[in-house]
Structures are given as C-alpha cells and as structure tokens.
Amino acid sequence: MIDVRRFDWRASAGKVRDSTAGGAPVTYGLIALCCAIFVISPLSGFGGASYGSQDVLLAAQAGYFERWGVIPAELWEGSARALATPFTALFVHGSWLHLLGNLLFLYVFGAMAEERMGHVHFALFYVGCGYLALVCYAAVHADSEQTLVGASGAISAVLGAFLYLFPKARVTSLFPFLFFLPLRFPAWIVLVFWFGLQWAAAQAADAGPGVAYLAHVAGFAAGFLYAWGRYRGRTRVKVPATATEGDRQP
C-alpha cells in the first residue's frame, strides 16, 4: 500500500488550532534534513567517481552504516557511541526508495500531528519514539550484527499518534489488490490496515537484512499509546478533513 497526500491538512488542523499560527516547520525540516544527509552520503550515487572503484565505494558505504547505524550486538555493550546510534540512525537511509518511501508517510501525516502537538513537543516526540522503536528491535535481536537504519520507527510513531488524534481525517490511498485505484478512506481504516500488515510481516521476519517490521510495530504502538495518554479526555478531530480542490466532499 502506498499513501499519497490528497487532503487539505490545513483546513482540518484549523479545527484544532489556527493553521496560520506556524505551519509545520519541524515536519518539513526533518524531510529536508534527511534528504540533505542522504545526498552527501556515499549511498546516494553522487560523487561516486571520487571513490575510484566500486570496491572502495562499497567499503565506504559499509563503513557509513557501521558508524551511524544501530548494531544490536554492540548497542548492549553500553558505549557512548553505541548508545547514540539509535538517534543517528533515524537520519540515515539505505537507498533512494527507502528515503522517499519514509518521507512520503512523514509528509502525509506529520504536518497535522505537529499542528496538534506543537513544534517542540512534536520534535521531542519524533526523536524519542524513534529511538525507542530502534531499541525495541535491538532488544529482540540482541545478538544480531546487522545494521539498522532509517526513520521508519519514528514515522510509525507519527502514524500511531495520528490514528488517535485524527481517526476520521480522510486520505486517498492506493491498494495493490484493488488495482491501485485511488480511493478515499478515513485515516483509521488506512492506518489499522497498515499496522496489520506490519504486524503480520514482523511475525515472519528474521534478524537478517531487510525491513525491520518490528521497529514499525513498536513505533506505531508507542505513538498511539503516547497520544492516548497525553491527549485522553481532550477534544479530538472527529470530522472528516475538507476535500482538496477538485475532489468532491465525502
């Protein structure tokens, strides 16, 4: 499933707070920062000629992962460098597809969550839940020497918080089994379906190379539970988001 941004988050978030009061600088700043870090890394493909040979480039990429990514077997040794890696890994991505896939979800769901939480609060929430998600994965795979990178855990936390805060905001989604037809659903349907896929994939996954589905599950759960504990009893946005120009009202 691939989500694309098709709702006017400003119109919907305005029901909670004035959307002209600050926008979403943290969300867009995180997107810009992740892009900038990837572009200057040896993974982007830019400047590849400067490494001289393919072997040197591959060695540089492996060293980059080992320096900035989480290696579960090393994390529990307790060194300051290893304990910092769940933070640095949030800004490292393994490929253009990995980067763009993560940032698409952050773009779709981050702005409204930031509007609801406030800028500083959202930034701390993003980093804290992202760190926790990677640590949870490392705890389950404590003997693994595979490097873990990416913002997926933090972005999954944003999705979890969004589910609690804006359950009926509508998004347009593309589902492969529906021939990729763009259909509009309340956020709770999309996000519960997404979480179910991650949970099922996590049961089948091992500690080898691939997608760290368990980090997605941990991040989503952390985000939802945090939003539930922090905003329980307060007003949530329960009305559908205003349709974008050219769409019909749901």
Buried (B, 14 or more C-beta within 10 A) or exposed (E): EEBEBBBBBBEBBBBBEEBEEEBBBBBBEBBEEBBEBBBEBBBBEEEBEEBEEEEEBEEBBEEBBEEBBBBBBBBBEEEEEBBEBBBBBBBBBBEEEBBBBBBBBBBBBBBBBBBBBBBEBBBEBBBBBBBBBBBBBBEBBEEBEBBBBBBBBBBBBBBBBBBBBBBBBBBBBBBEEEEEEEEBBBBBBBBEEBBEEBBEBBEEBEBEEEBBBBBBBBBBBBBBBBBBEBBEEEEBBEEBBBBBEEBEEE
